[in-house]
Amino acid sequence: MELYEVLGLLAAATAAGWVDAVVGGGGVLLIPVLLLAFPQYSPAVALGTNKIAAVMGTATAAYMYQRRTELDRSVLLPAAGLAVPFGALGALSASSVPASYFRPVIMGLLITVALFVAFRPSFGVQQQNIVVTPRRRNTAILVAGVGIGFYDGVFGPGVGTFLIISFTTLLATQFLESAAMAKVINASSNLGALAVFAWQGNVLWALGLGMAVGNIAGAMIGSRTAMKRGSGFVRIVLVLVVTGMVAKMGFDQFA
């Protein structure tokens, strides 16, 4: 590889790590760069290689957040435990489910999320007066660990956004706390998916580990920025990233 290609991949990995740490969606940046840089490899190799950087970046962000943010471990631990096998199951199913089946549905959901957050300024920023019952906690565990964990393995775009919205809605958390919890689940589902991609031989280890350096740096900067700026900042970035993801998926679907 030429030096400019290496520097470009590191820059993309760092930017993806920052976005992932704040609201998720870093793969939307990094995977197209991998496909462009290595057209000789299949999309599965790009997905698998991206998972190395994603695992390390999201794990770093999770560690940074848990040092400064109170997390609901009664939800987080069982959800993370479920996300590993269901992320792996999703990755096993990825080759049999065309991405074109998912894009219209996910685009619709992301547009709904963006509009809801944009027109509800207090959502995720101010404390909600909601009693978090055991039923709500169990629902959050299943939605995050089983549903979104599987989706992360089989397709992936918007996972961080869906986790943040799920936790904010079901557990009445603010965006910053929801983002912190999302990183733990995302790291777990990424780990499960990576195990499958590695077993299938769809991982370029040297490249992935190199990109992980940039992803970790971006994750550290992103998590610190989010904790410093607070839930209002996370809300703005979430709307911007979701808008970008919808535009990217729309281009892929209809171009």
Secondary structure as GFF3:
##gff-version 3
##sequence-region A 1 255
A	DSSP	alpha_helix	3	22	.	.	.	ID=ss1
A	DSSP	alpha_helix	26	37	.	.	.	ID=ss2
A	DSSP	alpha_helix	43	68	.	.	.	ID=ss3
A	DSSP	alpha_helix	73	93	.	.	.	ID=ss4
A	DSSP	three_ten_helix	94	96	.	.	.	ID=ss5
A	DSSP	alpha_helix	99	119	.	.	.	ID=ss6
A	DSSP	alpha_helix	134	141	.	.	.	ID=ss7
A	DSSP	pi_helix	142	148	.	.	.	ID=ss8
A	DSSP	alpha_helix	149	154	.	.	.	ID=ss9
A	DSSP	alpha_helix	159	171	.	.	.	ID=ss10
A	DSSP	alpha_helix	175	199	.	.	.	ID=ss11
A	DSSP	alpha_helix	205	229	.	.	.	ID=ss12
A	DSSP	alpha_helix	231	254	.	.	.	ID=ss13
###
